[in-house]
Amino acid sequence: MLGGGIGPRAWILNAQVPGGYPRLDPDRHLAEIAAAEGLTGPGAGLMTAADVAAYTTGHDGGVTATVTAGLGVRGWAAVPDTATRAPRRPEAEVPGSPFRPEDEEVPGAPFRPGTVNIVVTLPVALSDAALVNAVATATEAKVQALLDAGLDCSGTPTDAVCVAAPEPGQDGGEPFAGPRSTWGARIARAVHTAVLAGARTAP
């Protein structure tokens, strides 16, 4: 929601906000939180209504995946486009946000956080193409973990992935991060471990 895309980042922030988060400027809000924490320079900010203190981690070959998992609102990525769907606030579709569109369709529904945020850190540089590939690999591993946890879904409407790696030098960084490449396989295993642990305990 803040600092998305490819480029240098000095920090990563995963902020917990209340259910029914009302602000329409989450990027500015994240910048305010970062400033209050003394963080400087460009950074990446994510939001969730899930308990950030209940994060889970997975480690494999130098790769670390840190996950906050709220799975109260979940479903499949590809669903029919129905004309009967209730109107939604446009910001409800922003990746990495705490908004829960399905809950908004049922007035008075109990609060159920629904966001899986994944932060992957690597000790090696990746090329731009490999960074994109790493996001896909992390997402594949997330879905595998959700299915292994017995959940009938591919995720939630607001999941987000952040991949952090050193800046590449003249060699351009590792060229591959698919699930059968050296570093992609490590990403997949680390993310699978962290998401599976989170899914088994998530509300």
C-alpha positions in Angstrom: 0.0 0.0 0.0 3.0 2.2 0.5 6.3 1.9 -1.5 5.1 -0.8 -3.8 7.0 -1.8 -6.9 10.8 -2.4 -7.4 13.4 -0.2 -5.9 15.6 0.5 -2.9 13.7 0.4 0.5 15.1 1.3 3.9 12.4 -0.4 6.0 9.3 -2.6 5.9 6.3 -2.0 8.1 3.3 -4.3 8.7 0.8 -2.2 10.6 -2.1 -3.5 12.5 -5.3 -1.4 12.3 -8.8 -1.8 13.7 -11.5 -3.7 11.9 -13.7 -1.4 9.8 -10.7 0.8 9.1 -12.2 4.1 8.0 -9.4 6.1 6.4 -9.3 6.6 2.7 -5.5 7.5 2.6 -3.8 4.4 4.0 -0.5 5.3 2.2 -0.4 8.6 4.1 -1.4 6.8 7.3 1.5 4.3 6.9 3.9 7.2 6.3 2.7 8.8 9.5 3.2 5.5 11.5 6.7 5.1 10.0 7.6 8.7 11.0 6.3 8.1 14.5 8.6 5.0 14.7 11.6 7.0 13.6 11.9 5.3 10.2 13.5 7.4 7.5 14.0 7.0 3.8 11.8 5.1 1.3 10.1 2.1 2.8 7.3 -0.4 2.1 4.2 -0.4 4.2 1.5 -3.1 4.5 -1.7 -3.1 6.6 -3.8 -5.8 8.3 -6.5 -6.2 10.8 -5.0 -9.5 11.9 -2.9 -9.6 15.1 0.6 -8.7 14.0 2.0 -10.0 17.3 0.9 -13.5 16.2 3.2 -13.6 13.2 4.7 -16.9 12.1 8.0 -17.5 10.3 9.6 -20.0 8.1 13.3 -20.4 7.3 15.2 -22.2 4.5 18.7 -21.8 3.3 19.1 -18.2 4.3 15.5 -17.2 3.3 13.1 -16.0 5.9 9.3 -15.6 5.5 7.4 -13.7 8.0 3.6 -14.0 7.8 0.6 -12.4 9.5 -2.5 -14.4 8.7 -6.2 -13.4 9.1 -8.4 -15.9 7.2 -11.9 -14.9 8.4 -12.6 -13.6 4.9 -11.3 -15.9 2.2 -12.1 -17.4 -1.1 -10.8 -18.1 -4.6 -9.0 -15.6 -6.8 -11.1 -16.2 -9.9 -14.9 -15.9 -9.2 -17.9 -15.2 -11.5 -18.6 -11.5 -12.1 -22.1 -11.3 -10.8 -24.4 -8.3 -11.2 -26.1 -9.1 -7.9 -23.0 -8.4 -5.8 -23.6 -5.6 -3.3 -21.8 -2.3 -3.9 -18.4 -2.1 -2.3 -16.2 0.8 -1.3 -13.5 1.1 -4.1 -10.7 1.0 -1.5 -11.8 -2.5 -0.4 -9.9 -4.0 -3.3 -6.5 -2.6 -2.4 -3.9 -5.4 -1.9 -2.5 -5.5 1.6 -5.4 -3.5 3.1 -7.5 -4.6 6.1 -10.8 -4.0 4.4 -13.2 -6.9 4.3 -15.6 -6.5 1.4 -17.6 -9.7 2.1 -18.2 -8.6 5.7 -19.4 -5.2 4.4 -22.1 -7.1 2.4 -23.6 -8.4 5.7 -24.5 -5.6 8.1 -23.7 -6.5 11.7 -21.5 -9.4 10.8 -19.0 -10.3 13.4 -15.4 -9.0 12.8 -13.2 -11.5 11.1 -9.8 -10.3 9.9 -9.0 -11.4 6.4 -5.6 -10.5 5.2 -2.4 -12.7 4.7 0.6 -10.5 4.5 3.9 -12.2 3.5 7.4 -10.6 3.8 10.3 -12.6 2.3 13.9 -11.7 3.0 16.8 -13.1 1.1 20.6 -12.8 1.5 21.3 -12.6 -2.2 20.4 -10.1 -4.9 17.7 -10.9 -7.4 17.2 -9.4 -10.9 14.0 -7.5 -11.5 12.6 -10.5 -13.4 13.5 -12.8 -10.5 11.8 -10.4 -8.0 8.6 -10.7 -10.0 9.1 -14.5 -10.1 9.7 -14.6 -6.4 6.3 -13.0 -5.7 4.6 -15.6 -7.9 6.5 -18.4 -6.1 5.5 -17.0 -2.7 1.9 -16.9 -3.8 2.0 -20.5 -5.1 3.4 -21.6 -1.8 0.8 -19.7 0.1 -2.0 -21.4 -1.7 -0.3 -24.8 -1.2 -0.1 -24.1 2.5 -3.8 -23.0 2.7 -4.9 -26.2 1.0 -2.6 -28.3 3.3 -4.3 -26.6 6.2 -7.7 -27.8 5.0 -8.9 -24.5 3.8 -11.0 -24.3 0.7 -9.5 -21.1 -0.7 -6.6 -19.5 -2.6 -6.3 -16.6 -0.1 -8.2 -13.4 0.9 -9.2 -10.4 -1.2 -6.4 -8.3 0.3 -3.3 -10.5 0.5 0.1 -8.8 -0.1 3.6 -10.0 -0.7 6.9 -8.1 -0.2 10.3 -9.5 -1.2 13.4 -7.9 0.2 16.9 -8.6 -1.1 20.2 -6.8 -1.5 20.6 -4.5 -4.4 22.2 -6.3 -7.4 25.7 -5.5 -8.5 27.2 -5.6 -11.9 26.2 -9.2 -12.3 22.5 -8.2 -12.2 21.6 -10.6 -9.4 20.2 -14.1 -9.4 18.2 -14.5 -12.7 15.6 -17.0 -11.4 13.2 -17.4 -8.5 10.7 -19.9 -9.8 9.9 -22.8 -7.4 12.5 -25.2 -9.0 15.3 -22.7 -9.0 17.7 -22.7 -6.0 16.4 -19.6 -4.4 12.8 -20.0 -5.5 12.7 -23.4 -3.9 13.9 -21.9 -0.6 11.4 -19.1 -0.9 8.6 -21.7 -1.5 9.6 -23.8 1.5 9.9 -20.9 3.9 6.6 -19.3 2.8 4.8 -22.7 3.0 6.1 -23.3 6.5 5.1 -19.8 7.8 1.7 -19.7 6.1 0.8 -23.3 7.2 1.6 -22.4 10.8 -0.4 -19.2 10.6 -3.4 -20.8 8.9 -3.6 -23.4 11.6 -4.0 -20.7 14.2 -5.6 -17.8 12.3 -9.1 -16.6 13.2 
